């Protein structure tokens, strides 16, 4: 029986993972489930799957979670330190699906077991890619990508020599505003940005898809995970979301991963790797699909992609600064402090401010310096937001 933990169990990735677990529940022993604020969902899943421990991040939810799990024998804990402790409990496979930079430390702790980490938290590689991969090697751990794009690349590379790869093409749906007039974007509402044309995802990642910050993160992630040069990584708009990524080789051949827009593809591949097993996902009828289309991303519509290029070239702590500023700008948009098109300028101004005044360019990359860069970038982004209003 495989012992598993799911960090971020109440989010969309976590719930899709639990869907697969329930279909073959006799094969799994659930160690830990963690969640952010959705107490009812966490308690229900913990009871159903007989988890050893359930951890809620939000202090305000602890009492309710404790009451809901009273008498079940399930341990209850609260806070970020408790989530890290849960991640360190012995398990054969751990899903890292906490959204944002908050997922870095728990994933780091999980790797120290020498286990398999299914990484859906793209921010871990964006902020700390080189040291995270080194940390995994030092502890004999395995990281499997769960972002649909990076899982697609990973699968296309099975049996291939990475030295033969000429380029990686990461596809993007284009998000909610891919066909909007440019002059209308400044008036985009939170509700409009929170509706994705193809994927069923959480609000934050859906908004990031509309702004293409999500794809910006994925370009950086691809560079770190697969060891590519920035000029070898491309993004292309693919509105149908059926090709999840492509790998181009030096002989001109391209390998594409094609499938319905369902995260259970990538989750299931990581869960059963190195095997392939049956998954409850749609089988494509190519005759009905009829055609697939592609177009280059418009730099004026998606300025976040240029910032990703900057991060890939600069390296070091720039990924941590970029991501933290992006998270703070996203919070500000959700809270109505800034408009949709003001998010990218906030991130760029934050990066410029830290580069010119805070001296992080030559700081050694380590977990503590990444966390400090994250903290500082949020402070600087807040300053920029206040000046914007």
C-alpha positions in Angstrom: 0.0 0.0 0.0 1.4 3.4 -1.0 1.5 6.0 1.8 0.6 9.4 0.4 0.1 13.0 1.6 -1.6 15.9 -0.2 -0.5 19.4 0.6 -3.2 21.7 -0.6 -5.9 19.1 -0.5 -8.9 21.5 -0.7 -7.8 23.3 -3.9 -8.6 22.2 -7.4 -5.4 20.1 -7.8 -5.9 18.5 -4.4 -9.5 17.7 -5.1 -8.6 16.1 -8.5 -5.9 14.1 -6.8 -8.4 12.9 -4.2 -10.8 11.9 -7.0 -8.2 9.5 -8.3 -7.4 8.2 -4.9 -11.0 7.4 -4.2 -11.3 5.3 -7.3 -8.6 3.0 -6.0 -8.7 3.7 -2.3 -7.6 0.3 -1.2 -4.2 1.0 -2.8 -3.5 4.1 -0.6 -2.9 5.0 3.0 -3.5 8.7 3.5 -1.0 10.2 5.9 -1.7 14.0 5.8 -4.1 16.3 4.2 -3.6 20.1 4.5 -5.8 23.0 3.5 -6.0 26.8 3.6 -9.4 27.9 4.8 -12.0 25.4 3.6 -12.5 23.6 6.9 -15.6 21.7 5.9 -13.9 20.2 2.8 -10.8 19.3 4.7 -12.7 17.6 7.5 -14.9 15.7 5.1 -12.0 14.4 3.1 -9.9 13.5 6.2 -12.8 11.4 7.6 -13.6 9.8 4.3 -10.0 8.7 3.6 -9.1 8.1 7.3 -6.1 10.5 7.2 -3.7 10.4 10.1 -3.5 14.2 10.4 -5.5 17.1 9.0 -3.9 20.6 9.1 -5.6 23.9 8.4 -3.4 26.9 7.6 -5.8 29.5 8.8 -5.8 29.9 12.6 -9.5 30.9 12.5 -10.5 27.5 11.2 -8.7 25.4 13.9 -11.6 25.2 16.4 -14.1 24.2 13.7 -11.8 21.6 12.3 -11.1 20.1 15.7 -14.8 19.9 16.4 -15.6 18.3 13.1 -13.0 15.6 13.6 -13.6 15.1 17.3 -13.8 11.4 18.1 -12.4 10.2 14.8 -8.8 9.6 16.0 -7.5 12.0 13.3 -4.9 14.4 14.6 -5.7 18.1 14.0 -3.1 20.9 13.7 -3.0 24.5 12.5 -0.5 26.9 10.9 2.4 26.9 8.5 4.7 25.2 10.9 2.2 22.3 11.3 2.0 22.0 7.5 5.7 21.7 7.3 5.6 19.1 10.0 2.9 17.1 8.1 5.1 17.3 5.0 8.0 15.7 6.9 6.0 12.7 7.9 7.1 9.5 6.2 5.2 9.0 2.9 6.0 7.3 -0.4 4.4 10.1 -2.5 3.5 13.7 -1.7 1.5 16.0 -3.7 2.6 19.6 -3.4 -0.4 21.6 -4.5 -0.3 24.6 -2.1 -0.7 27.8 -4.2 2.0 30.4 -4.2 5.4 30.8 -2.5 3.7 29.3 0.6 4.3 25.9 -1.0 8.1 26.1 -1.1 9.0 25.3 2.6 6.6 22.3 2.9 7.9 20.9 -0.4 11.5 21.4 0.8 10.7 19.4 4.0 9.0 16.7 2.0 12.1 16.2 -0.1 14.2 15.6 3.0 12.5 12.2 3.3 14.0 11.0 0.0 10.4 10.6 -1.3 8.6 11.3 -4.5 7.3 14.9 -4.7 4.6 15.5 -7.2 5.1 19.2 -7.8 2.1 21.2 -8.8 3.4 24.2 -7.0 5.2 26.0 -9.8 6.4 28.8 -7.5 8.9 26.4 -5.9 10.9 26.1 -9.0 10.4 29.8 -10.0 11.7 31.1 -6.7 14.3 28.4 -5.8 14.8 26.1 -8.8 18.5 25.4 -8.6 18.6 24.8 -4.8 15.4 22.8 -4.8 16.7 20.4 -7.5 20.0 20.1 -5.6 18.2 19.5 -2.4 16.2 16.6 -4.0 19.4 15.1 -5.3 21.1 15.4 -1.9 18.3 13.4 -0.3 17.8 10.9 -3.1 14.3 12.3 -3.7 12.4 12.4 -7.0 10.5 15.5 -8.3 7.8 14.8 -10.8 6.1 17.8 -12.6 2.4 18.1 -12.3 1.7 21.3 -14.2 0.0 20.0 -17.3 2.6 21.7 -19.5 5.6 20.4 -17.7 4.2 16.9 -17.3 3.7 17.0 -21.1 7.3 17.9 -21.6 8.5 15.3 -19.2 6.5 12.6 -21.0 7.7 13.7 -24.4 11.3 13.3 -23.2 10.9 9.7 -22.0 13.6 7.7 -23.7 15.1 10.8 -25.3 18.5 12.5 -24.8 18.0 16.0 -23.3 21.1 17.1 -25.3 19.1 16.5 -28.5 16.4 19.0 -27.5 16.5 22.1 -29.6 13.5 23.9 -28.1 10.5 23.6 -25.8 7.1 25.1 -26.8 4.8 25.8 -23.9 1.2 26.2 -25.0 -1.3 28.7 -23.5 -5.0 29.1 -23.8 -4.7 32.8 -23.8 -7.1 33.1 -20.9 -10.4 34.9 -20.6 -9.3 38.0 -22.5 -7.4 36.5 -25.4 -9.9 38.0 -28.0 -10.8 41.2 -26.1 -9.9 44.6 -27.7 -6.8 45.8 -26.0 -8.4 49.1 -24.9 -11.0 47.2 -23.0 -8.6 45.3 -20.7 -8.2 48.2 -18.3 -11.8 47.9 -17.4 -11.9 44.1 -16.9 -13.7 43.1 -13.7 -12.7 40.5 -11.2 -15.6 38.3 -12.2 -14.6 38.5 -15.9 -11.0 37.6 -15.1 -12.1 34.7 -12.9 -13.8 32.8 -15.7 -11.6 30.5 -17.8 -12.7 29.4 -21.3 -11.3 25.9 -21.1 -10.0 24.8 -17.6 -11.7 24.5 -14.3 -9.3 26.0 -11.9 -9.1 28.1 -8.7 -9.7 31.8 -8.9 -6.1 32.9 -8.5 -4.7 30.7 -11.2 -7.6 31.6 -13.5 -6.8 35.3 -13.2 -3.1 34.5 -13.7 -4.1 32.8 -16.9 -6.0 35.8 -18.1 -2.9 38.0 -17.5 -0.5 35.3 -18.6 1.4 35.6 -15.4 0.7 31.9 -15.1 2.5 31.2 -18.4 5.3 33.5 -17.3 5.8 31.4 -14.3 5.7 28.2 -16.4 8.4 29.5 -18.8 10.7 30.1 -15.8 9.7 26.7 -14.4 10.6 24.9 -17.7 14.0 26.6 -17.8 14.8 25.4 -14.2 13.3 21.9 -14.4 14.7 20.9 -17.8 17.9 22.9 -17.7 17.2 24.8 -20.9 18.6 28.2 -22.0 16.0 31.0 -22.1 16.2 31.2 -25.9 15.2 27.6 -26.1 11.8 28.1 -24.5 8.8 29.5 -26.3 5.2 30.2 -25.6 2.4 29.9 -28.2 -1.3 30.6 -27.9 -3.4 27.5 -28.5 -7.0 28.3 -27.8 -8.3 24.7 -27.8 -6.0 23.6 -25.0 -5.5 20.2 -26.4 -1.8 20.2 -27.0 -0.2 20.8 -23.6 3.4 21.3 -24.7 5.8 20.3 -27.5 9.4 19.4 -27.5 11.4 20.1 -30.6 14.6 18.1 -31.4 17.7 19.0 -33.4 16.6 16.8 -36.3 13.5 19.0 -36.7 11.0 16.5 -35.2 8.5 17.7 -32.6 6.8 15.6 -30.0 3.5 16.8 -28.7 1.4 15.7 -25.7 -2.3 15.8 -26.7 -5.2 15.3 -24.4 -8.4 16.9 -23.0 -8.0 19.8 -20.6 -8.2 17.7 -17.5 -5.6 18.0 -14.7 -6.1 14.3 -13.9 -3.9 13.5 -16.9 -0.8 15.0 -15.3 -1.8 14.0 -11.7 -2.4 10.4 -12.7 0.8 10.2 -14.6 2.7 11.4 -11.5 0.7 9.1 -9.2 1.4 6.0 -11.2 4.8 6.8 -12.6 6.7 5.0 -14.1 3.7 3.0 -15.1 0.6 4.2 -17.1 -2.7 3.1 -15.8 -6.4 3.7 -16.7 -7.6 7.3 -16.0 -11.2 8.6 -16.0 -10.5 11.3 -18.6 -12.1 12.1 -21.9 -10.8 10.3 -25.0 -10.4 12.7 -27.8 -12.2 12.2 -31.1 -9.9 13.9 -33.5 -12.5 13.9 -36.3 -14.7 16.0 -34.0 -11.8 18.2 -32.9 -11.3 18.8 -36.7 -8.6 21.5 -36.2 -6.2 23.0 -33.8 -5.0 26.6 -34.0 -2.0 28.5 -32.9 -0.8 32.1 -32.8 2.0 34.1 -31.3 1.3 35.8 -28.0 0.8 39.6 -28.4 3.4 41.4 -26.2 1.0 44.3 -25.7 -1.7 42.0 -24.4 0.6 39.8 -22.3 3.5 42.0 -20.9 4.1 39.5 -18.1 6.0 37.3 -20.6 8.7 39.9 -21.1 9.2 40.0 -17.3 9.6 36.2 -17.4 12.4 36.6 -20.0 14.1 39.1 -17.7 13.9 36.7 -14.8 15.3 33.8 -16.8 18.3 36.0 -17.9 19.0 37.5 -14.5 18.6 34.3 -12.4 19.5 34.3 -8.7 16.8 35.8 -6.5 14.9 37.5 -9.4 12.4 34.6 -9.5 11.5 35.1 -5.8 11.1 38.8 -6.3 9.0 38.4 -9.4 6.7 35.8 -7.9 6.2 37.7 -4.6 5.4 40.9 -6.4 3.0 39.0 -8.7 1.2 37.5 -5.7 0.9 40.9 -4.0 -0.3 42.5 -7.2 -2.9 39.8 -7.7 -4.1 40.3 -4.1 -4.5 44.0 -4.8 -6.5 43.3 -8.0 -8.8 40.9 -6.1 -9.3 43.4 -3.4 -10.1 46.2 -5.8 -7.0 48.2 -5.0 -5.7 48.2 -8.6 -7.0 47.4 -12.1 -6.3 44.4 -14.2 -3.7 46.1 -16.4 -2.0 47.6 -13.4 -0.7 44.3 -12.1 2.3 44.0 -14.5 3.5 47.6 -14.0 3.4 46.9 -10.2 5.6 43.8 -10.6 8.0 45.5 -13.0 8.3 48.5 -10.7 8.9 46.2 -7.7 11.7 44.4 -9.6 13.3 47.7 -10.6 13.1 49.1 -7.1 14.7 46.0 -5.5 17.3 45.8 -8.2 18.4 49.4 -7.7 18.1 49.9 -4.0 18.1 46.6 -2.1 21.2 44.9 -3.3 19.9 41.4 -3.9 21.7 40.8 -7.2 24.8 39.1 -5.7 23.2 37.4 -2.7 23.8 33.7 -2.4 20.8 31.6 -3.4 19.7 29.6 -0.3 16.3 28.8 1.3 16.6 31.6 3.8 17.6 34.2 1.2 14.8 33.2 -1.0 12.3 33.6 1.8 13.9 37.0 2.7 13.6 38.2 -0.9 10.0 37.1 -0.9 9.3 39.1 2.2 11.1 42.2 1.0 9.4 42.1 -2.5 6.0 42.0 -0.9 6.9 45.1 1.1 8.2 46.9 -2.0 5.1 45.8 -4.0 2.8 47.2 -1.4 4.7 50.5 -1.5 4.3 50.6 -5.3 0.6 49.8 -5.0 0.1 52.7 -2.5 1.8 55.1 -4.9 -0.4 53.8 -7.8 -3.6 54.7 -6.1 
